[in-house]
Amino acid sequence: MIQALMCKLNIRHEWHVEHTEDGSLYKRCLRCGKDDDRGGPGGGNFSAWAGPAAG
């Protein structure tokens, strides 16, 4: 119950990495389903996880 309240108050989420249909990565809370929209370091930037870009 406390964890659900923390999600509602936007204090703490249980972030999990998810994949889109085109292969992009983003974070979603396992408890409330909110997407992480912070971007940048610590946010939705997963370019280091994806490996080197194919070029």
N, CA, C and O atoms as a CHARMM CRD file, in Angstrom:
* protein
*
  220
    1    1 MET  N      0.82600  -1.19400   0.00000 PROA 1      0.00000
    2    1 MET  CA     0.00000   0.00000   0.00000 PROA 1      0.00000
    3    1 MET  C      0.87000   1.25800   0.00000 PROA 1      0.00000
    4    1 MET  O      0.56700   2.22400  -0.69900 PROA 1      0.00000
    5    2 ILE  N      1.94600   1.24400   0.78100 PROA 2      0.00000
    6    2 ILE  CA     2.83800   2.41000   0.83800 PROA 2      0.00000
    7    2 ILE  C      3.46900   2.66400  -0.53500 PROA 2      0.00000
    8    2 ILE  O      3.57800   3.81100  -0.96800 PROA 2      0.00000
    9    3 GLN  N      3.88800   1.57600  -1.22500 PROA 3      0.00000
   10    3 GLN  CA     4.52200   1.74100  -2.53200 PROA 3      0.00000
   11    3 GLN  C      3.54700   2.32400  -3.55200 PROA 3      0.00000
   12    3 GLN  O      3.93700   3.14400  -4.38300 PROA 3      0.00000
   13    4 ALA  N      2.27500   1.90200  -3.49400 PROA 4      0.00000
   14    4 ALA  CA     1.27100   2.44800  -4.41400 PROA 4      0.00000
   15    4 ALA  C      1.06400   3.93900  -4.14200 PROA 4      0.00000
   16    4 ALA  O      0.89200   4.72400  -5.07400 PROA 4      0.00000
   17    5 LEU  N      1.08200   4.32100  -2.88000 PROA 5      0.00000
   18    5 LEU  CA     0.93700   5.73100  -2.52300 PROA 5      0.00000
   19    5 LEU  C      2.13600   6.52800  -3.02300 PROA 5      0.00000
   20    5 LEU  O      1.98200   7.65000  -3.50500 PROA 5      0.00000
   21    6 MET  N      3.32400   5.95200  -2.90800 PROA 6      0.00000
   22    6 MET  CA     4.52100   6.64900  -3.38500 PROA 6      0.00000
   23    6 MET  C      4.46100   6.86700  -4.89600 PROA 6      0.00000
   24    6 MET  O      4.91300   7.90200  -5.38600 PROA 6      0.00000
   25    7 CYS  N      3.90900   5.90800  -5.64000 PROA 7      0.00000
   26    7 CYS  CA     3.71900   6.08700  -7.08100 PROA 7      0.00000
   27    7 CYS  C      2.73600   7.22500  -7.34500 PROA 7      0.00000
   28    7 CYS  O      2.99100   8.09700  -8.17600 PROA 7      0.00000
   29    8 LYS  N      1.62200   7.20900  -6.63800 PROA 8      0.00000
   30    8 LYS  CA     0.60900   8.25500  -6.84900 PROA 8      0.00000
   31    8 LYS  C      1.14800   9.64300  -6.54600 PROA 8      0.00000
   32    8 LYS  O      0.78600  10.61200  -7.21300 PROA 8      0.00000
   33    9 LEU  N      2.01500   9.74300  -5.53900 PROA 9      0.00000
   34    9 LEU  CA     2.61100  11.02400  -5.17800 PROA 9      0.00000
   35    9 LEU  C      3.83700  11.34900  -6.03300 PROA 9      0.00000
   36    9 LEU  O      4.45700  12.39900  -5.86200 PROA 9      0.00000
   37   10 ASN  N      4.18300  10.44800  -6.95200 PROA 10     0.00000
   38   10 ASN  CA     5.31900  10.61600  -7.85600 PROA 10     0.00000
   39   10 ASN  C      6.63600  10.75500  -7.08700 PROA 10     0.00000
   40   10 ASN  O      7.52000  11.51300  -7.48800 PROA 10     0.00000
   41   11 ILE  N      6.75700  10.02100  -5.98500 PROA 11     0.00000
   42   11 ILE  CA     7.96300  10.05000  -5.16300 PROA 11     0.00000
   43   11 ILE  C      8.91200   8.92700  -5.55900 PROA 11     0.00000
   44   11 ILE  O     10.11400   9.15000  -5.69900 PROA 11     0.00000
   45   12 ARG  N      8.38400   7.73000  -5.73800 PROA 12     0.00000
   46   12 ARG  CA     9.22100   6.57100  -6.06500 PROA 12     0.00000
   47   12 ARG  C      8.44600   5.62100  -6.96700 PROA 12     0.00000
   48   12 ARG  O      7.30200   5.26200  -6.68900 PROA 12     0.00000
   49   13 HSD  N      9.09800   5.22600  -8.05000 PROA 13     0.00000
   50   13 HSD  CA     8.52300   4.25800  -8.97500 PROA 13     0.00000
   51   13 HSD  C      9.44400   3.05200  -9.05900 PROA 13     0.00000
   52   13 HSD  O     10.61300   3.13800  -8.68200 PROA 13     0.00000
   53   14 GLU  N      8.93800   1.94500  -9.54300 PROA 14     0.00000
   54   14 GLU  CA     9.70500   0.71800  -9.74900 PROA 14     0.00000
   55   14 GLU  C      9.96200   0.60700 -11.24900 PROA 14     0.00000
   56   14 GLU  O      9.23900  -0.09200 -11.95800 PROA 14     0.00000
   57   15 TRP  N     11.02200   1.31600 -11.74200 PROA 15     0.00000
   58   15 TRP  CA    11.27800   1.40600 -13.16400 PROA 15     0.00000
   59   15 TRP  C     11.77500   0.08000 -13.73600 PROA 15     0.00000
   60   15 TRP  O     12.55400  -0.63300 -13.10400 PROA 15     0.00000
   61   16 HSD  N     11.30800  -0.23400 -14.94500 PROA 16     0.00000
   62   16 HSD  CA    11.67300  -1.44200 -15.67700 PROA 16     0.00000
   63   16 HSD  C     11.84400  -1.05100 -17.13900 PROA 16     0.00000
   64   16 HSD  O     11.04900  -0.27600 -17.67000 PROA 16     0.00000
   65   17 VAL  N     12.87600  -1.58300 -17.79400 PROA 17     0.00000
   66   17 VAL  CA    13.13900  -1.25600 -19.20000 PROA 17     0.00000
   67   17 VAL  C     12.17600  -2.03200 -20.08700 PROA 17     0.00000
   68   17 VAL  O     12.01300  -3.24300 -19.93600 PROA 17     0.00000
   69   18 GLU  N     11.54400  -1.32500 -21.00800 PROA 18     0.00000
   70   18 GLU  CA    10.60400  -1.91000 -21.97200 PROA 18     0.00000
   71   18 GLU  C     11.08300  -1.59900 -23.38500 PROA 18     0.00000
   72   18 GLU  O     11.89000  -0.69000 -23.58100 PROA 18     0.00000
   73   19 HSD  N     10.59400  -2.34600 -24.36600 PROA 19     0.00000
   74   19 HSD  CA    10.93700  -2.15600 -25.77800 PROA 19     0.00000
   75   19 HSD  C      9.69200  -1.75400 -26.55400 PROA 19     0.00000
   76   19 HSD  O      8.59900  -2.26700 -26.31400 PROA 19     0.00000
   77   20 THR  N      9.87700  -0.82000 -27.49800 PROA 20     0.00000
   78   20 THR  CA     8.78900  -0.46700 -28.41000 PROA 20     0.00000
   79   20 THR  C      8.81800  -1.41900 -29.59100 PROA 20     0.00000
   80   20 THR  O      9.73400  -2.23300 -29.70900 PROA 20     0.00000
   81   21 GLU  N      7.82700  -1.32500 -30.46700 PROA 21     0.00000
   82   21 GLU  CA     7.76300  -2.19300 -31.64900 PROA 21     0.00000
   83   21 GLU  C      8.94200  -1.97100 -32.58600 PROA 21     0.00000
   84   21 GLU  O      9.37200  -2.90000 -33.26900 PROA 21     0.00000
   85   22 ASP  N      9.47500  -0.73500 -32.62700 PROA 22     0.00000
   86   22 ASP  CA    10.60600  -0.45800 -33.52200 PROA 22     0.00000
   87   22 ASP  C     11.95900  -0.72200 -32.85900 PROA 22     0.00000
   88   22 ASP  O     12.99700  -0.45100 -33.46200 PROA 22     0.00000
   89   23 GLY  N     11.96700  -1.24700 -31.62400 PROA 23     0.00000
   90   23 GLY  CA    13.20200  -1.61500 -30.95300 PROA 23     0.00000
   91   23 GLY  C     13.76500  -0.57000 -30.01200 PROA 23     0.00000
   92   23 GLY  O     14.77800  -0.81700 -29.35900 PROA 23     0.00000
   93   24 SER  N     13.13100   0.59500 -29.92500 PROA 24     0.00000
   94   24 SER  CA    13.58800   1.62000 -28.99200 PROA 24     0.00000
   95   24 SER  C     13.34500   1.16800 -27.55800 PROA 24     0.00000
   96   24 SER  O     12.50300   0.30600 -27.30100 PROA 24     0.00000
   97   25 LEU  N     14.08900   1.75700 -26.62900 PROA 25     0.00000
   98   25 LEU  CA    13.95500   1.41300 -25.22500 PROA 25     0.00000
   99   25 LEU  C     13.37800   2.58100 -24.43200 PROA 25     0.00000
  100   25 LEU  O     13.63100   3.74200 -24.75500 PROA 25     0.00000
  101   26 TYR  N     12.61300   2.27700 -23.40600 PROA 26     0.00000
  102   26 TYR  CA    12.08600   3.28400 -22.49900 PROA 26     0.00000
  103   26 TYR  C     11.83500   2.62100 -21.14600 PROA 26     0.00000
  104   26 TYR  O     11.86400   1.39400 -21.04100 PROA 26     0.00000
  105   27 LYS  N     11.59000   3.41900 -20.11800 PROA 27     0.00000
  106   27 LYS  CA    11.32900   2.87100 -18.78900 PROA 27     0.00000
  107   27 LYS  C      9.86300   3.05100 -18.42400 PROA 27     0.00000
  108   27 LYS  O      9.26000   4.08400 -18.71500 PROA 27     0.00000
  109   28 ARG  N      9.29500   2.02900 -17.78100 PROA 28     0.00000
  110   28 ARG  CA     7.90800   2.04600 -17.33200 PROA 28     0.00000
  111   28 ARG  C      7.86200   1.51700 -15.90100 PROA 28     0.00000
  112   28 ARG  O      8.58300   0.57900 -15.56100 PROA 28     0.00000
  113   29 CYS  N      7.02000   2.11300 -15.07000 PROA 29     0.00000
  114   29 CYS  CA     6.87300   1.66400 -13.68600 PROA 29     0.00000
  115   29 CYS  C      6.08600   0.35500 -13.65600 PROA 29     0.00000
  116   29 CYS  O      5.02500   0.24700 -14.27100 PROA 29     0.00000
  117   30 LEU  N      6.61100  -0.63500 -12.93700 PROA 30     0.00000
  118   30 LEU  CA     5.93800  -1.92500 -12.83300 PROA 30     0.00000
  119   30 LEU  C      4.64800  -1.83600 -12.01700 PROA 30     0.00000
  120   30 LEU  O      3.72500  -2.62000 -12.23800 PROA 30     0.00000
  121   31 ARG  N      4.57500  -0.89000 -11.07900 PROA 31     0.00000
  122   31 ARG  CA     3.40000  -0.78600 -10.20200 PROA 31     0.00000
  123   31 ARG  C      2.25600   0.00600 -10.83200 PROA 31     0.00000
  124   31 ARG  O      1.11200  -0.44800 -10.83500 PROA 31     0.00000
  125   32 CYS  N      2.56500   1.19800 -11.36800 PROA 32     0.00000
  126   32 CYS  CA     1.48100   2.06600 -11.83200 PROA 32     0.00000
  127   32 CYS  C      1.39200   2.19000 -13.35300 PROA 32     0.00000
  128   32 CYS  O      0.38600   2.68200 -13.86500 PROA 32     0.00000
  129   33 GLY  N      2.42600   1.75300 -14.09300 PROA 33     0.00000
  130   33 GLY  CA     2.39500   1.80700 -15.54700 PROA 33     0.00000
  131   33 GLY  C      2.83000   3.12600 -16.15600 PROA 33     0.00000
  132   33 GLY  O      2.75300   3.28900 -17.37400 PROA 33     0.00000
  133   34 LYS  N      3.28700   4.07800 -15.34200 PROA 34     0.00000
  134   34 LYS  CA     3.71300   5.37900 -15.85900 PROA 34     0.00000
  135   34 LYS  C      5.00700   5.22900 -16.63600 PROA 34     0.00000
  136   34 LYS  O      5.89200   4.47500 -16.23200 PROA 34     0.00000
  137   35 ASP  N      5.12700   5.95200 -17.76800 PROA 35     0.00000
  138   35 ASP  CA     6.35400   5.97800 -18.55300 PROA 35     0.00000
  139   35 ASP  C      7.26600   7.06800 -17.99800 PROA 35     0.00000
  140   35 ASP  O      6.79600   8.12900 -17.58600 PROA 35     0.00000
  141   36 ASP  N      8.57100   6.80200 -17.99100 PROA 36     0.00000
  142   36 ASP  CA     9.55200   7.78400 -17.53300 PROA 36     0.00000
  143   36 ASP  C      9.78900   8.77900 -18.66200 PROA 36     0.00000
  144   36 ASP  O     10.27400   8.40300 -19.72900 PROA 36     0.00000
  145   37 ASP  N      9.45600  10.02700 -18.43600 PROA 37     0.00000
  146   37 ASP  CA     9.58500  11.05500 -19.47100 PROA 37     0.00000
  147   37 ASP  C     10.66900  12.07500 -19.14300 PROA 37     0.00000
  148   37 ASP  O     10.68200  13.16500 -19.71600 PROA 37     0.00000
  149   38 ARG  N     11.57700  11.73700 -18.23000 PROA 38     0.00000
  150   38 ARG  CA    12.61800  12.68300 -17.83700 PROA 38     0.00000
  151   38 ARG  C     13.63100  12.91000 -18.93700 PROA 38     0.00000
  152   38 ARG  O     14.07000  14.04200 -19.13800 PROA 38     0.00000
  153   39 GLY  N     14.01900  11.86100 -19.66100 PROA 39     0.00000
  154   39 GLY  CA    15.03100  11.99200 -20.69900 PROA 39     0.00000
  155   39 GLY  C     16.38900  12.31000 -20.09800 PROA 39     0.00000
  156   39 GLY  O     16.48400  12.59600 -18.90500 PROA 39     0.00000
  157   40 GLY  N     17.42800  12.26600 -20.89700 PROA 40     0.00000
  158   40 GLY  CA    18.77000  12.56000 -20.42200 PROA 40     0.00000
  159   40 GLY  C     19.28900  11.49300 -19.47400 PROA 40     0.00000
  160   40 GLY  O     18.66100  10.44500 -19.31500 PROA 40     0.00000
  161   41 PRO  N     20.43000  11.74700 -18.84100 PROA 41     0.00000
  162   41 PRO  CA    21.02200  10.77200 -17.93000 PROA 41     0.00000
  163   41 PRO  C     20.07000  10.43000 -16.78700 PROA 41     0.00000
  164   41 PRO  O     19.52100  11.32300 -16.14100 PROA 41     0.00000
  165   42 GLY  N     19.88000   9.15700 -16.54300 PROA 42     0.00000
  166   42 GLY  CA    18.96700   8.72400 -15.49400 PROA 42     0.00000
  167   42 GLY  C     17.52800   8.69900 -15.94600 PROA 42     0.00000
  168   42 GLY  O     16.66300   8.21100 -15.21900 PROA 42     0.00000
  169   43 GLY  N     17.25300   9.20600 -17.11300 PROA 43     0.00000
  170   43 GLY  CA    15.89300   9.22300 -17.62700 PROA 43     0.00000
  171   43 GLY  C     15.70800   8.21700 -18.72800 PROA 43     0.00000
  172   43 GLY  O     16.01800   7.03900 -18.54800 PROA 43     0.00000
  173   44 GLY  N     15.21200   8.65000 -19.86100 PROA 44     0.00000
  174   44 GLY  CA    14.91400   7.72900 -20.94300 PROA 44     0.00000
  175   44 GLY  C     16.03200   7.54200 -21.95900 PROA 44     0.00000
  176   44 GLY  O     15.77900   7.01200 -23.04100 PROA 44     0.00000
  177   45 ASN  N     17.26600   7.95900 -21.65000 PROA 45     0.00000
  178   45 ASN  CA    18.36700   7.84500 -22.60100 PROA 45     0.00000
  179   45 ASN  C     19.03500   6.48800 -22.45100 PROA 45     0.00000
  180   45 ASN  O     19.75500   6.25500 -21.48000 PROA 45     0.00000
  181   46 PHE  N     18.80300   5.59000 -23.40400 PROA 46     0.00000
  182   46 PHE  CA    19.37300   4.25200 -23.33800 PROA 46     0.00000
  183   46 PHE  C     20.33800   4.00400 -24.48300 PROA 46     0.00000
  184   46 PHE  O     20.56200   2.85000 -24.84700 PROA 46     0.00000
  185   47 SER  N     20.91300   5.03700 -25.05800 PROA 47     0.00000
  186   47 SER  CA    21.77300   4.84500 -26.21700 PROA 47     0.00000
  187   47 SER  C     23.00100   4.00600 -25.86000 PROA 47     0.00000
  188   47 SER  O     23.50000   3.27000 -26.71200 PROA 47     0.00000
  189   48 ALA  N     23.49700   4.09600 -24.63900 PROA 48     0.00000
  190   48 ALA  CA    24.64700   3.28800 -24.22200 PROA 48     0.00000
  191   48 ALA  C     24.26700   1.81400 -24.13000 PROA 48     0.00000
  192   48 ALA  O     25.11800   0.95100 -24.34500 PROA 48     0.00000
  193   49 TRP  N     23.02800   1.51000 -23.82100 PROA 49     0.00000
  194   49 TRP  CA    22.55700   0.12500 -23.69200 PROA 49     0.00000
  195   49 TRP  C     22.38800  -0.52000 -25.06000 PROA 49     0.00000
  196   49 TRP  O     22.54300  -1.73400 -25.19600 PROA 49     0.00000
  197   50 ALA  N     22.07700   0.27000 -26.06100 PROA 50     0.00000
  198   50 ALA  CA    21.75900  -0.27400 -27.38200 PROA 50     0.00000
  199   50 ALA  C     23.00500  -0.70700 -28.13800 PROA 50     0.00000
  200   50 ALA  O     22.90100  -1.40600 -29.14600 PROA 50     0.00000
  201   51 GLY  N     24.18500  -0.30500 -27.66900 PROA 51     0.00000
  202   51 GLY  CA    25.41300  -0.67400 -28.35500 PROA 51     0.00000
  203   51 GLY  C     25.73100   0.31800 -29.45700 PROA 51     0.00000
  204   51 GLY  O     25.03700   1.32300 -29.61400 PROA 51     0.00000
  205   52 PRO  N     26.77000   0.04200 -30.21400 PROA 52     0.00000
  206   52 PRO  CA    27.16800   0.97100 -31.28100 PROA 52     0.00000
  207   52 PRO  C     26.11400   1.01100 -32.38800 PROA 52     0.00000
  208   52 PRO  O     25.48400   0.00700 -32.72100 PROA 52     0.00000
  209   53 ALA  N     25.95400   2.18400 -32.92900 PROA 53     0.00000
  210   53 ALA  CA    24.96600   2.36700 -34.00300 PROA 53     0.00000
  211   53 ALA  C     25.47400   1.71100 -35.28400 PROA 53     0.00000
  212   53 ALA  O     26.64500   1.82400 -35.64400 PROA 53     0.00000
  213   54 ALA  N     24.57000   1.03500 -35.94800 PROA 54     0.00000
  214   54 ALA  CA    24.93500   0.43000 -37.23900 PROA 54     0.00000
  215   54 ALA  C     24.96900   1.51100 -38.29300 PROA 54     0.00000
  216   54 ALA  O     23.99900   2.25400 -38.44200 PROA 54     0.00000
  217   55 GLY  N     26.02800   1.61400 -39.00700 PROA 55     0.00000
  218   55 GLY  CA    26.10000   2.70900 -39.94600 PROA 55     0.00000
  219   55 GLY  C     26.61600   2.31900 -41.21000 PROA 55     0.00000
  220   55 GLY  O     26.73500   3.15000 -42.11100 PROA 55     0.00000
